[in-house]
Amino acid sequence: MTDTRNRKLIAKRFNEHVKLLATLFNALSIATFGAAFVVPLTQGQAGSIKDGHWILLLVALALHMAGHIAIRFMRSED
């Protein structure tokens, strides 16, 4: 009985860390996506994604996908 409860606690703790990691990736993705539009605006290039700013969009997408991949590492708490 104690072993089962301990295993559930370990799985729950691990899952919370995985969720925090996924949240970190998604927050970085949102910040990078925003930077892809804010940086050109501050440089007077409103409405254009050039000079490599489109790379920020790809990085934002990659970070978002990393968040999805992190969620796949969650363990069963049963």
PDB file of N, CA, C and O in Angstrom:
ATOM      1  N   MET A   1       0.832  -1.194   0.000  1.00  0.00           N
ATOM      2  CA  MET A   1       0.000   0.000   0.000  1.00  0.00           C
ATOM      3  C   MET A   1       0.875   1.256   0.000  1.00  0.00           C
ATOM      4  O   MET A   1       0.618   2.187  -0.763  1.00  0.00           O
ATOM      5  N   THR A   2       1.891   1.287   0.837  1.00  0.00           N
ATOM      6  CA  THR A   2       2.777   2.430   0.903  1.00  0.00           C
ATOM      7  C   THR A   2       3.575   2.580  -0.389  1.00  0.00           C
ATOM      8  O   THR A   2       3.837   3.692  -0.847  1.00  0.00           O
ATOM      9  N   ASP A   3       3.959   1.431  -0.974  1.00  0.00           N
ATOM     10  CA  ASP A   3       4.715   1.466  -2.221  1.00  0.00           C
ATOM     11  C   ASP A   3       3.877   2.084  -3.348  1.00  0.00           C
ATOM     12  O   ASP A   3       4.391   2.861  -4.154  1.00  0.00           O
ATOM     13  N   THR A   4       2.598   1.739  -3.399  1.00  0.00           N
ATOM     14  CA  THR A   4       1.701   2.295  -4.417  1.00  0.00           C
ATOM     15  C   THR A   4       1.527   3.788  -4.225  1.00  0.00           C
ATOM     16  O   THR A   4       1.572   4.554  -5.188  1.00  0.00           O
ATOM     17  N   ARG A   5       1.330   4.201  -2.987  1.00  0.00           N
ATOM     18  CA  ARG A   5       1.163   5.623  -2.695  1.00  0.00           C
ATOM     19  C   ARG A   5       2.434   6.402  -3.015  1.00  0.00           C
ATOM     20  O   ARG A   5       2.372   7.518  -3.533  1.00  0.00           O
ATOM     21  N   ASN A   6       3.585   5.812  -2.704  1.00  0.00           N
ATOM     22  CA  ASN A   6       4.869   6.448  -2.990  1.00  0.00           C
ATOM     23  C   ASN A   6       5.069   6.581  -4.503  1.00  0.00           C
ATOM     24  O   ASN A   6       5.542   7.613  -4.981  1.00  0.00           O
ATOM     25  N   ARG A   7       4.707   5.536  -5.253  1.00  0.00           N
ATOM     26  CA  ARG A   7       4.848   5.569  -6.709  1.00  0.00           C
ATOM     27  C   ARG A   7       3.955   6.646  -7.321  1.00  0.00           C
ATOM     28  O   ARG A   7       4.359   7.345  -8.250  1.00  0.00           O
ATOM     29  N   LYS A   8       2.731   6.772  -6.789  1.00  0.00           N
ATOM     30  CA  LYS A   8       1.815   7.809  -7.280  1.00  0.00           C
ATOM     31  C   LYS A   8       2.366   9.202  -6.985  1.00  0.00           C
ATOM     32  O   LYS A   8       2.269  10.102  -7.819  1.00  0.00           O
ATOM     33  N   LEU A   9       2.939   9.375  -5.809  1.00  0.00           N
ATOM     34  CA  LEU A   9       3.510  10.661  -5.429  1.00  0.00           C
ATOM     35  C   LEU A   9       4.697  11.020  -6.331  1.00  0.00           C
ATOM     36  O   LEU A   9       4.833  12.166  -6.760  1.00  0.00           O
ATOM     37  N   ILE A  10       5.536  10.050  -6.608  1.00  0.00           N
ATOM     38  CA  ILE A  10       6.688  10.285  -7.484  1.00  0.00           C
ATOM     39  C   ILE A  10       6.213  10.643  -8.890  1.00  0.00           C
ATOM     40  O   ILE A  10       6.748  11.560  -9.512  1.00  0.00           O
ATOM     41  N   ALA A  11       5.201   9.916  -9.397  1.00  0.00           N
ATOM     42  CA  ALA A  11       4.668  10.203 -10.737  1.00  0.00           C
ATOM     43  C   ALA A  11       4.039  11.587 -10.776  1.00  0.00           C
ATOM     44  O   ALA A  11       4.213  12.329 -11.742  1.00  0.00           O
ATOM     45  N   LYS A  12       3.307  11.930  -9.721  1.00  0.00           N
ATOM     46  CA  LYS A  12       2.657  13.245  -9.679  1.00  0.00           C
ATOM     47  C   LYS A  12       3.703  14.360  -9.658  1.00  0.00           C
ATOM     48  O   LYS A  12       3.561  15.358 -10.364  1.00  0.00           O
ATOM     49  N   ARG A  13       4.738  14.195  -8.863  1.00  0.00           N
ATOM     50  CA  ARG A  13       5.801  15.191  -8.789  1.00  0.00           C
ATOM     51  C   ARG A  13       6.515  15.321 -10.142  1.00  0.00           C
ATOM     52  O   ARG A  13       6.791  16.428 -10.603  1.00  0.00           O
ATOM     53  N   PHE A  14       6.805  14.188 -10.763  1.00  0.00           N
ATOM     54  CA  PHE A  14       7.460  14.202 -12.071  1.00  0.00           C
ATOM     55  C   PHE A  14       6.574  14.916 -13.097  1.00  0.00           C
ATOM     56  O   PHE A  14       7.068  15.719 -13.889  1.00  0.00           O
ATOM     57  N   ASN A  15       5.277  14.629 -13.086  1.00  0.00           N
ATOM     58  CA  ASN A  15       4.349  15.252 -14.031  1.00  0.00           C
ATOM     59  C   ASN A  15       4.271  16.762 -13.833  1.00  0.00           C
ATOM     60  O   ASN A  15       4.133  17.507 -14.803  1.00  0.00           O
ATOM     61  N   GLU A  16       4.356  17.211 -12.608  1.00  0.00           N
ATOM     62  CA  GLU A  16       4.343  18.649 -12.356  1.00  0.00           C
ATOM     63  C   GLU A  16       5.588  19.314 -12.945  1.00  0.00           C
ATOM     64  O   GLU A  16       5.513  20.419 -13.482  1.00  0.00           O
ATOM     65  N   HIS A  17       6.717  18.644 -12.844  1.00  0.00           N
ATOM     66  CA  HIS A  17       7.945  19.176 -13.442  1.00  0.00           C
ATOM     67  C   HIS A  17       7.843  19.200 -14.963  1.00  0.00           C
ATOM     68  O   HIS A  17       8.314  20.139 -15.604  1.00  0.00           O
ATOM     69  N   VAL A  18       7.233  18.175 -15.538  1.00  0.00           N
ATOM     70  CA  VAL A  18       7.043  18.129 -16.989  1.00  0.00           C
ATOM     71  C   VAL A  18       6.130  19.267 -17.430  1.00  0.00           C
ATOM     72  O   VAL A  18       6.386  19.914 -18.445  1.00  0.00           O
ATOM     73  N   LYS A  19       5.071  19.510 -16.674  1.00  0.00           N
ATOM     74  CA  LYS A  19       4.150  20.600 -17.025  1.00  0.00           C
ATOM     75  C   LYS A  19       4.843  21.962 -16.922  1.00  0.00           C
ATOM     76  O   LYS A  19       4.600  22.849 -17.740  1.00  0.00           O
ATOM     77  N   LEU A  20       5.702  22.123 -15.920  1.00  0.00           N
ATOM     78  CA  LEU A  20       6.461  23.372 -15.804  1.00  0.00           C
ATOM     79  C   LEU A  20       7.410  23.554 -16.990  1.00  0.00           C
ATOM     80  O   LEU A  20       7.565  24.664 -17.498  1.00  0.00           O
ATOM     81  N   LEU A  21       8.037  22.480 -17.425  1.00  0.00           N
ATOM     82  CA  LEU A  21       8.925  22.549 -18.579  1.00  0.00           C
ATOM     83  C   LEU A  21       8.145  22.911 -19.839  1.00  0.00           C
ATOM     84  O   LEU A  21       8.592  23.742 -20.630  1.00  0.00           O
ATOM     85  N   ALA A  22       6.978  22.291 -20.030  1.00  0.00           N
ATOM     86  CA  ALA A  22       6.144  22.602 -21.197  1.00  0.00           C
ATOM     87  C   ALA A  22       5.677  24.053 -21.148  1.00  0.00           C
ATOM     88  O   ALA A  22       5.617  24.719 -22.182  1.00  0.00           O
ATOM     89  N   THR A  23       5.349  24.545 -19.966  1.00  0.00           N
ATOM     90  CA  THR A  23       4.938  25.942 -19.819  1.00  0.00           C
ATOM     91  C   THR A  23       6.089  26.886 -20.141  1.00  0.00           C
ATOM     92  O   THR A  23       5.886  27.930 -20.760  1.00  0.00           O
ATOM     93  N   LEU A  24       7.291  26.521 -19.724  1.00  0.00           N
ATOM     94  CA  LEU A  24       8.473  27.328 -20.049  1.00  0.00           C
ATOM     95  C   LEU A  24       8.665  27.422 -21.558  1.00  0.00           C
ATOM     96  O   LEU A  24       8.877  28.511 -22.093  1.00  0.00           O
ATOM     97  N   PHE A  25       8.592  26.281 -22.246  1.00  0.00           N
ATOM     98  CA  PHE A  25       8.750  26.288 -23.702  1.00  0.00           C
ATOM     99  C   PHE A  25       7.679  27.147 -24.369  1.00  0.00           C
ATOM    100  O   PHE A  25       7.976  27.899 -25.297  1.00  0.00           O
ATOM    101  N   ASN A  26       6.442  27.040 -23.902  1.00  0.00           N
ATOM    102  CA  ASN A  26       5.366  27.827 -24.512  1.00  0.00           C
ATOM    103  C   ASN A  26       5.516  29.318 -24.222  1.00  0.00           C
ATOM    104  O   ASN A  26       5.224  30.145 -25.086  1.00  0.00           O
ATOM    105  N   ALA A  27       5.961  29.668 -23.033  1.00  0.00           N
ATOM    106  CA  ALA A  27       6.186  31.082 -22.718  1.00  0.00           C
ATOM    107  C   ALA A  27       7.308  31.661 -23.580  1.00  0.00           C
ATOM    108  O   ALA A  27       7.204  32.784 -24.073  1.00  0.00           O
ATOM    109  N   LEU A  28       8.380  30.887 -23.757  1.00  0.00           N
ATOM    110  CA  LEU A  28       9.460  31.334 -24.632  1.00  0.00           C
ATOM    111  C   LEU A  28       8.980  31.453 -26.074  1.00  0.00           C
ATOM    112  O   LEU A  28       9.407  32.344 -26.809  1.00  0.00           O
ATOM    113  N   SER A  29       8.097  30.556 -26.467  1.00  0.00           N
ATOM    114  CA  SER A  29       7.536  30.605 -27.816  1.00  0.00           C
ATOM    115  C   SER A  29       6.718  31.876 -28.030  1.00  0.00           C
ATOM    116  O   SER A  29       6.829  32.525 -29.070  1.00  0.00           O
ATOM    117  N   ILE A  30       5.910  32.221 -27.056  1.00  0.00           N
ATOM    118  CA  ILE A  30       5.094  33.440 -27.157  1.00  0.00           C
ATOM    119  C   ILE A  30       5.987  34.675 -27.211  1.00  0.00           C
ATOM    120  O   ILE A  30       5.741  35.587 -28.000  1.00  0.00           O
ATOM    121  N   ALA A  31       7.020  34.706 -26.375  1.00  0.00           N
ATOM    122  CA  ALA A  31       7.934  35.853 -26.369  1.00  0.00           C
ATOM    123  C   ALA A  31       8.677  35.970 -27.697  1.00  0.00           C
ATOM    124  O   ALA A  31       8.850  37.073 -28.216  1.00  0.00           O
ATOM    125  N   THR A  32       9.111  34.856 -28.240  1.00  0.00           N
ATOM    126  CA  THR A  32       9.828  34.872 -29.517  1.00  0.00           C
ATOM    127  C   THR A  32       8.908  35.288 -30.653  1.00  0.00           C
ATOM    128  O   THR A  32       9.306  36.053 -31.532  1.00  0.00           O
ATOM    129  N   PHE A  33       7.680  34.787 -30.637  1.00  0.00           N
ATOM    130  CA  PHE A  33       6.697  35.160 -31.651  1.00  0.00           C
ATOM    131  C   PHE A  33       6.428  36.665 -31.594  1.00  0.00           C
ATOM    132  O   PHE A  33       6.360  37.333 -32.625  1.00  0.00           O
ATOM    133  N   GLY A  34       6.278  37.184 -30.382  1.00  0.00           N
ATOM    134  CA  GLY A  34       6.075  38.624 -30.226  1.00  0.00           C
ATOM    135  C   GLY A  34       7.266  39.422 -30.707  1.00  0.00           C
ATOM    136  O   GLY A  34       7.105  40.468 -31.335  1.00  0.00           O
ATOM    137  N   ALA A  35       8.468  38.934 -30.415  1.00  0.00           N
ATOM    138  CA  ALA A  35       9.683  39.633 -30.857  1.00  0.00           C
ATOM    139  C   ALA A  35       9.782  39.672 -32.377  1.00  0.00           C
ATOM    140  O   ALA A  35      10.346  40.613 -32.935  1.00  0.00           O
ATOM    141  N   ALA A  36       9.242  38.667 -33.050  1.00  0.00           N
ATOM    142  CA  ALA A  36       9.283  38.640 -34.516  1.00  0.00           C
ATOM    143  C   ALA A  36       8.509  39.810 -35.111  1.00  0.00           C
ATOM    144  O   ALA A  36       8.769  40.217 -36.244  1.00  0.00           O
ATOM    145  N   PHE A  37       7.564  40.349 -34.356  1.00  0.00           N
ATOM    146  CA  PHE A  37       6.786  41.492 -34.848  1.00  0.00           C
ATOM    147  C   PHE A  37       7.204  42.810 -34.213  1.00  0.00           C
ATOM    148  O   PHE A  37       7.128  43.858 -34.854  1.00  0.00           O
ATOM    149  N   VAL A  38       7.645  42.769 -32.962  1.00  0.00           N
ATOM    150  CA  VAL A  38       8.021  44.000 -32.261  1.00  0.00           C
ATOM    151  C   VAL A  38       9.356  44.535 -32.777  1.00  0.00           C
ATOM    152  O   VAL A  38       9.504  45.744 -32.953  1.00  0.00           O
ATOM    153  N   VAL A  39      10.312  43.671 -33.018  1.00  0.00           N
ATOM    154  CA  VAL A  39      11.629  44.124 -33.473  1.00  0.00           C
ATOM    155  C   VAL A  39      11.526  44.882 -34.800  1.00  0.00           C
ATOM    156  O   VAL A  39      12.092  45.970 -34.910  1.00  0.00           O
ATOM    157  N   PRO A  40      10.825  44.354 -35.814  1.00  0.00           N
ATOM    158  CA  PRO A  40      10.698  45.144 -37.047  1.00  0.00           C
ATOM    159  C   PRO A  40       9.957  46.466 -36.844  1.00  0.00           C
ATOM    160  O   PRO A  40      10.275  47.455 -37.505  1.00  0.00           O
ATOM    161  N   LEU A  41       8.989  46.496 -35.951  1.00  0.00           N
ATOM    162  CA  LEU A  41       8.260  47.747 -35.680  1.00  0.00           C
ATOM    163  C   LEU A  41       9.187  48.798 -35.086  1.00  0.00           C
ATOM    164  O   LEU A  41       9.107  49.972 -35.447  1.00  0.00           O
ATOM    165  N   THR A  42      10.063  48.385 -34.183  1.00  0.00           N
ATOM    166  CA  THR A  42      10.977  49.345 -33.553  1.00  0.00           C
ATOM    167  C   THR A  42      12.071  49.799 -34.507  1.00  0.00           C
ATOM    168  O   THR A  42      12.699  50.835 -34.290  1.00  0.00           O
ATOM    169  N   GLN A  43      12.298  49.028 -35.557  1.00  0.00           N
ATOM    170  CA  GLN A  43      13.311  49.402 -36.544  1.00  0.00           C
ATOM    171  C   GLN A  43      12.699  50.157 -37.729  1.00  0.00           C
ATOM    172  O   GLN A  43      13.382  50.438 -38.714  1.00  0.00           O
ATOM    173  N   GLY A  44      11.418  50.478 -37.625  1.00  0.00           N
ATOM    174  CA  GLY A  44      10.755  51.232 -38.679  1.00  0.00           C
ATOM    175  C   GLY A  44      10.413  50.406 -39.902  1.00  0.00           C
ATOM    176  O   GLY A  44      10.250  50.954 -40.993  1.00  0.00           O
ATOM    177  N   GLN A  45      10.301  49.093 -39.739  1.00  0.00           N
ATOM    178  CA  GLN A  45       9.970  48.211 -40.852  1.00  0.00           C
ATOM    179  C   GLN A  45       8.600  47.582 -40.639  1.00  0.00           C
ATOM    180  O   GLN A  45       8.434  46.373 -40.801  1.00  0.00           O
ATOM    181  N   ALA A  46       7.627  48.395 -40.280  1.00  0.00           N
ATOM    182  CA  ALA A  46       6.295  47.886 -39.957  1.00  0.00           C
ATOM    183  C   ALA A  46       5.720  47.102 -41.133  1.00  0.00           C
ATOM    184  O   ALA A  46       5.794  47.532 -42.284  1.00  0.00           O
ATOM    185  N   GLY A  47       5.154  45.958 -40.821  1.00  0.00           N
ATOM    186  CA  GLY A  47       4.486  45.153 -41.827  1.00  0.00           C
ATOM    187  C   GLY A  47       5.393  44.283 -42.675  1.00  0.00           C
ATOM    188  O   GLY A  47       4.915  43.613 -43.590  1.00  0.00           O
ATOM    189  N   SER A  48       6.668  44.274 -42.401  1.00  0.00           N
ATOM    190  CA  SER A  48       7.553  43.433 -43.210  1.00  0.00           C
ATOM    191  C   SER A  48       8.346  42.484 -42.320  1.00  0.00           C
ATOM    192  O   SER A  48       8.883  42.868 -41.281  1.00  0.00           O
ATOM    193  N   ILE A  49       8.397  41.263 -42.755  1.00  0.00           N
ATOM    194  CA  ILE A  49       9.217  40.267 -42.064  1.00  0.00           C
ATOM    195  C   ILE A  49      10.392  39.976 -42.993  1.00  0.00           C
ATOM    196  O   ILE A  49      10.330  39.082 -43.838  1.00  0.00           O
ATOM    197  N   LYS A  50      11.446  40.738 -42.821  1.00  0.00           N
ATOM    198  CA  LYS A  50      12.638  40.528 -43.632  1.00  0.00           C
ATOM    199  C   LYS A  50      13.861  40.657 -42.736  1.00  0.00           C
ATOM    200  O   LYS A  50      13.734  40.797 -41.520  1.00  0.00           O
ATOM    201  N   ASP A  51      15.004  40.611 -43.319  1.00  0.00           N
ATOM    202  CA  ASP A  51      16.263  40.683 -42.570  1.00  0.00           C
ATOM    203  C   ASP A  51      16.367  39.573 -41.533  1.00  0.00           C
ATOM    204  O   ASP A  51      16.964  39.765 -40.474  1.00  0.00           O
ATOM    205  N   GLY A  52      15.796  38.425 -41.829  1.00  0.00           N
ATOM    206  CA  GLY A  52      15.934  37.278 -40.937  1.00  0.00           C
ATOM    207  C   GLY A  52      14.948  37.218 -39.796  1.00  0.00           C
ATOM    208  O   GLY A  52      15.042  36.321 -38.958  1.00  0.00           O
ATOM    209  N   HIS A  53      14.000  38.146 -39.733  1.00  0.00           N
ATOM    210  CA  HIS A  53      13.029  38.095 -38.634  1.00  0.00           C
ATOM    211  C   HIS A  53      12.080  36.911 -38.767  1.00  0.00           C
ATOM    212  O   HIS A  53      11.464  36.493 -37.787  1.00  0.00           O
ATOM    213  N   TRP A  54      11.960  36.373 -39.970  1.00  0.00           N
ATOM    214  CA  TRP A  54      11.124  35.191 -40.158  1.00  0.00           C
ATOM    215  C   TRP A  54      11.718  33.992 -39.425  1.00  0.00           C
ATOM    216  O   TRP A  54      11.000  33.045 -39.102  1.00  0.00           O
ATOM    217  N   ILE A  55      13.023  34.028 -39.160  1.00  0.00           N
ATOM    218  CA  ILE A  55      13.652  32.943 -38.401  1.00  0.00           C
ATOM    219  C   ILE A  55      13.077  32.899 -36.988  1.00  0.00           C
ATOM    220  O   ILE A  55      12.932  31.825 -36.404  1.00  0.00           O
ATOM    221  N   LEU A  56      12.753  34.063 -36.446  1.00  0.00           N
ATOM    222  CA  LEU A  56      12.137  34.099 -35.111  1.00  0.00           C
ATOM    223  C   LEU A  56      10.800  33.360 -35.112  1.00  0.00           C
ATOM    224  O   LEU A  56      10.445  32.714 -34.126  1.00  0.00           O
ATOM    225  N   LEU A  57      10.069  33.453 -36.203  1.00  0.00           N
ATOM    226  CA  LEU A  57       8.804  32.717 -36.296  1.00  0.00           C
ATOM    227  C   LEU A  57       9.051  31.208 -36.283  1.00  0.00           C
ATOM    228  O   LEU A  57       8.308  30.459 -35.648  1.00  0.00           O
ATOM    229  N   LEU A  58      10.081  30.771 -36.974  1.00  0.00           N
ATOM    230  CA  LEU A  58      10.415  29.345 -36.967  1.00  0.00           C
ATOM    231  C   LEU A  58      10.878  28.884 -35.592  1.00  0.00           C
ATOM    232  O   LEU A  58      10.540  27.786 -35.151  1.00  0.00           O
ATOM    233  N   VAL A  59      11.652  29.727 -34.921  1.00  0.00           N
ATOM    234  CA  VAL A  59      12.104  29.394 -33.564  1.00  0.00           C
ATOM    235  C   VAL A  59      10.913  29.314 -32.620  1.00  0.00           C
ATOM    236  O   VAL A  59      10.848  28.423 -31.773  1.00  0.00           O
ATOM    237  N   ALA A  60       9.970  30.242 -32.762  1.00  0.00           N
ATOM    238  CA  ALA A  60       8.766  30.216 -31.926  1.00  0.00           C
ATOM    239  C   ALA A  60       7.985  28.929 -32.161  1.00  0.00           C
ATOM    240  O   ALA A  60       7.504  28.319 -31.206  1.00  0.00           O
ATOM    241  N   LEU A  61       7.855  28.513 -33.401  1.00  0.00           N
ATOM    242  CA  LEU A  61       7.162  27.267 -33.711  1.00  0.00           C
ATOM    243  C   LEU A  61       7.901  26.069 -33.119  1.00  0.00           C
ATOM    244  O   LEU A  61       7.278  25.159 -32.572  1.00  0.00           O
ATOM    245  N   ALA A  62       9.222  26.069 -33.229  1.00  0.00           N
ATOM    246  CA  ALA A  62      10.015  24.969 -32.671  1.00  0.00           C
ATOM    247  C   ALA A  62       9.874  24.898 -31.150  1.00  0.00           C
ATOM    248  O   ALA A  62       9.771  23.806 -30.590  1.00  0.00           O
ATOM    249  N   LEU A  63       9.871  26.038 -30.487  1.00  0.00           N
ATOM    250  CA  LEU A  63       9.692  26.054 -29.028  1.00  0.00           C
ATOM    251  C   LEU A  63       8.310  25.551 -28.634  1.00  0.00           C
ATOM    252  O   LEU A  63       8.162  24.833 -27.645  1.00  0.00           O
ATOM    253  N   HIS A  64       7.307  25.928 -29.404  1.00  0.00           N
ATOM    254  CA  HIS A  64       5.946  25.453 -29.126  1.00  0.00           C
ATOM    255  C   HIS A  64       5.872  23.934 -29.291  1.00  0.00           C
ATOM    256  O   HIS A  64       5.251  23.245 -28.482  1.00  0.00           O
ATOM    257  N   MET A  65       6.501  23.425 -30.334  1.00  0.00           N
ATOM    258  CA  MET A  65       6.515  21.981 -30.548  1.00  0.00           C
ATOM    259  C   MET A  65       7.298  21.269 -29.437  1.00  0.00           C
ATOM    260  O   MET A  65       6.943  20.154 -29.054  1.00  0.00           O
ATOM    261  N   ALA A  66       8.346  21.891 -28.925  1.00  0.00           N
ATOM    262  CA  ALA A  66       9.101  21.315 -27.809  1.00  0.00           C
ATOM    263  C   ALA A  66       8.201  21.191 -26.579  1.00  0.00           C
ATOM    264  O   ALA A  66       8.315  20.230 -25.817  1.00  0.00           O
ATOM    265  N   GLY A  67       7.317  22.154 -26.390  1.00  0.00           N
ATOM    266  CA  GLY A  67       6.349  22.064 -25.292  1.00  0.00           C
ATOM    267  C   GLY A  67       5.422  20.877 -25.461  1.00  0.00           C
ATOM    268  O   GLY A  67       5.111  20.184 -24.492  1.00  0.00           O
ATOM    269  N   HIS A  68       4.977  20.637 -26.692  1.00  0.00           N
ATOM    270  CA  HIS A  68       4.125  19.477 -26.963  1.00  0.00           C
ATOM    271  C   HIS A  68       4.881  18.170 -26.735  1.00  0.00           C
ATOM    272  O   HIS A  68       4.326  17.207 -26.205  1.00  0.00           O
ATOM    273  N   ILE A  69       6.130  18.145 -27.134  1.00  0.00           N
ATOM    274  CA  ILE A  69       6.936  16.940 -26.955  1.00  0.00           C
ATOM    275  C   ILE A  69       7.173  16.678 -25.469  1.00  0.00           C
ATOM    276  O   ILE A  69       7.154  15.527 -25.032  1.00  0.00           O
ATOM    277  N   ALA A  70       7.394  17.727 -24.702  1.00  0.00           N
ATOM    278  CA  ALA A  70       7.623  17.559 -23.262  1.00  0.00           C
ATOM    279  C   ALA A  70       6.422  16.908 -22.584  1.00  0.00           C
ATOM    280  O   ALA A  70       6.591  16.088 -21.681  1.00  0.00           O
ATOM    281  N   ILE A  71       5.223  17.261 -23.008  1.00  0.00           N
ATOM    282  CA  ILE A  71       4.004  16.700 -22.408  1.00  0.00           C
ATOM    283  C   ILE A  71       3.938  15.183 -22.615  1.00  0.00           C
ATOM    284  O   ILE A  71       3.356  14.471 -21.797  1.00  0.00           O
ATOM    285  N   ARG A  72       4.520  14.700 -23.685  1.00  0.00           N
ATOM    286  CA  ARG A  72       4.482  13.258 -23.957  1.00  0.00           C
ATOM    287  C   ARG A  72       5.273  12.450 -22.930  1.00  0.00           C
ATOM    288  O   ARG A  72       5.111  11.232 -22.860  1.00  0.00           O
ATOM    289  N   PHE A  73       6.112  13.087 -22.143  1.00  0.00           N
ATOM    290  CA  PHE A  73       6.906  12.385 -21.144  1.00  0.00           C
ATOM    291  C   PHE A  73       6.172  12.200 -19.820  1.00  0.00           C
ATOM    292  O   PHE A  73       6.731  11.653 -18.870  1.00  0.00           O
ATOM    293  N   MET A  74       4.927  12.652 -19.755  1.00  0.00           N
ATOM    294  CA  MET A  74       4.189  12.511 -18.504  1.00  0.00           C
ATOM    295  C   MET A  74       3.952  11.033 -18.182  1.00  0.00           C
ATOM    296  O   MET A  74       3.784  10.206 -19.078  1.00  0.00           O
ATOM    297  N   ARG A  75       3.943  10.726 -16.894  1.00  0.00           N
ATOM    298  CA  ARG A  75       3.750   9.353 -16.419  1.00  0.00           C
ATOM    299  C   ARG A  75       2.333   9.161 -15.912  1.00  0.00           C
ATOM    300  O   ARG A  75       1.677  10.115 -15.495  1.00  0.00           O
ATOM    301  N   SER A  76       1.878   7.949 -15.951  1.00  0.00           N
ATOM    302  CA  SER A  76       0.567   7.610 -15.419  1.00  0.00           C
ATOM    303  C   SER A  76       0.594   7.699 -13.899  1.00  0.00           C
ATOM    304  O   SER A  76       1.542   7.238 -13.263  1.00  0.00           O
ATOM    305  N   GLU A  77      -0.438   8.287 -13.323  1.00  0.00           N
ATOM    306  CA  GLU A  77      -0.505   8.418 -11.857  1.00  0.00           C
ATOM    307  C   GLU A  77      -1.398   7.355 -11.232  1.00  0.00           C
ATOM    308  O   GLU A  77      -1.724   7.438 -10.048  1.00  0.00           O
ATOM    309  N   ASP A  78      -1.788   6.374 -12.005  1.00  0.00           N
ATOM    310  CA  ASP A  78      -2.656   5.292 -11.465  1.00  0.00           C
ATOM    311  C   ASP A  78      -1.878   4.247 -10.734  1.00  0.00           C
ATOM    312  O   ASP A  78      -2.459   3.286 -10.229  1.00  0.00           O
TER     313      ASP A  78
END
